[in-house]
Amino acid sequence: MSLSSHQHTVRVYYEDTDAGGIVYYANYLKFFERARTEWLRELGINQSIFLEQNIGFVVTKVAMDNKASAKLDDLLTITTTISRLKSASLVFSQQLVNQNQITLCAAEIKVACVNLAMAKPKPCIIPKSILGALKRVS
């Protein structure tokens, strides 16, 4: 796996499913969030440090295509890449496949950097330390 993409694995637990053992669609967003966060962590980007500086990242747009259902005990792999990087936002492309390599869900997720110190958080430039790390992998 190159630096230009990242893989994160999650197991489907009972709490992720409905009464029929099928993953509730909104949980795919949680899996995608965890995958993005783990990639940033591996790149040395600790989000809690930036929160202390009133810098945060918010999801501003999601385009998600649910192709098939994940089930209880499935082992899922989320592959994440950066498809667009701007000075104050970026777009992640994410694919979720099961242990049989069947694509269950794909998403494009736009994330904006915001200044949390303002009463109504406004977009701001991504800090150089984060932007530099993201440019190396995009």
C-alpha positions in Angstrom: 0.0 0.0 0.0 1.5 3.3 -1.0 1.3 6.6 1.0 -1.3 7.8 -1.5 -4.0 5.6 0.1 -4.7 4.0 3.4 -6.5 0.9 4.5 -8.3 0.4 7.8 -10.1 -2.8 8.9 -13.1 -3.0 11.1 -15.2 -6.0 12.3 -19.0 -5.7 12.3 -20.3 -6.0 15.8 -23.9 -6.7 17.0 -24.2 -3.0 17.9 -23.6 -2.0 14.3 -26.6 -4.0 13.0 -30.4 -4.1 13.0 -32.4 -7.0 14.3 -31.7 -8.9 11.1 -27.9 -8.7 11.5 -27.6 -6.1 8.7 -25.4 -3.0 9.2 -27.5 0.2 9.4 -26.4 2.4 6.5 -25.4 5.4 8.8 -22.8 3.2 10.4 -20.8 3.2 7.2 -20.2 6.9 7.9 -18.8 6.0 11.3 -16.5 3.4 9.7 -15.4 6.0 7.1 -14.7 8.6 9.9 -12.6 6.1 11.8 -10.6 5.2 8.7 -9.9 8.9 8.0 -8.9 9.5 11.6 -6.5 6.6 11.7 -4.8 7.6 8.5 -4.3 11.1 9.9 -2.9 9.6 13.1 -0.4 7.5 11.0 0.6 10.7 9.2 1.4 12.3 12.6 -1.7 14.5 12.6 -3.1 14.6 16.1 -6.5 16.2 15.9 -6.7 16.9 19.6 -3.7 19.3 19.4 -5.5 21.3 16.7 -8.7 21.3 18.8 -6.6 23.0 21.6 -5.8 25.7 19.0 -9.5 26.0 18.0 -8.9 24.4 14.6 -11.3 21.6 13.6 -12.5 19.7 10.6 -16.2 19.4 9.7 -17.8 17.3 7.0 -19.6 19.6 4.6 -20.8 17.1 1.9 -21.3 13.4 1.6 -22.1 11.5 -1.6 -22.5 7.8 -0.7 -23.4 4.9 -2.9 -24.7 1.8 -1.0 -24.2 -1.2 -3.2 -24.7 -4.2 -0.8 -25.2 -4.8 2.9 -22.5 -5.7 5.4 -23.5 -8.3 8.0 -22.8 -9.3 11.5 -19.2 -10.6 11.9 -18.1 -9.4 8.5 -14.5 -8.1 8.3 -14.5 -4.8 6.4 -11.7 -2.9 4.8 -12.0 0.8 4.1 -9.6 2.2 1.5 -9.2 6.0 1.7 -7.6 8.4 -0.8 -7.5 12.1 -1.2 -9.2 13.0 -4.4 -9.0 16.8 -4.0 -6.9 19.1 -1.8 -7.4 22.8 -1.5 -6.2 25.4 1.0 -9.2 25.1 3.3 -10.9 21.8 2.3 -10.3 18.4 1.0 -12.3 15.5 -0.5 -11.7 11.9 0.5 -12.7 9.0 -1.7 -13.5 5.9 0.4 -14.4 2.4 -0.6 -15.6 -0.3 1.8 -15.2 -3.9 0.9 -16.0 -7.1 2.8 -13.7 -10.1 3.3 -14.8 -11.5 -0.1 -13.6 -8.3 -1.8 -17.1 -7.2 -2.6 -17.6 -3.5 -2.6 -20.4 -2.7 -0.3 -20.2 1.1 -0.2 -18.3 4.0 -1.8 -18.3 7.6 -0.7 -16.9 11.0 -1.5 -16.6 13.1 1.6 -15.7 16.8 1.6 -14.1 18.1 4.8 -13.5 21.8 5.6 -11.1 23.3 8.1 -12.8 25.7 10.4 -11.9 28.2 13.2 -13.8 26.9 16.2 -13.1 30.1 18.2 -15.7 32.0 16.3 -19.3 32.1 17.4 -20.3 30.6 14.1 -17.2 28.5 12.9 -15.9 29.8 9.6 -13.7 28.1 7.0 -10.0 28.8 7.5 -6.7 27.8 5.9 -5.5 24.3 6.8 -2.5 24.7 9.0 0.8 24.2 7.2 1.8 21.2 9.3 -1.3 19.3 8.2 -1.3 20.6 4.6 2.3 19.5 4.1 1.5 16.0 5.3 -1.6 15.8 3.1 0.2 17.0 0.0 2.8 14.3 0.5 0.1 11.6 0.2 -2.3 13.2 -2.3 
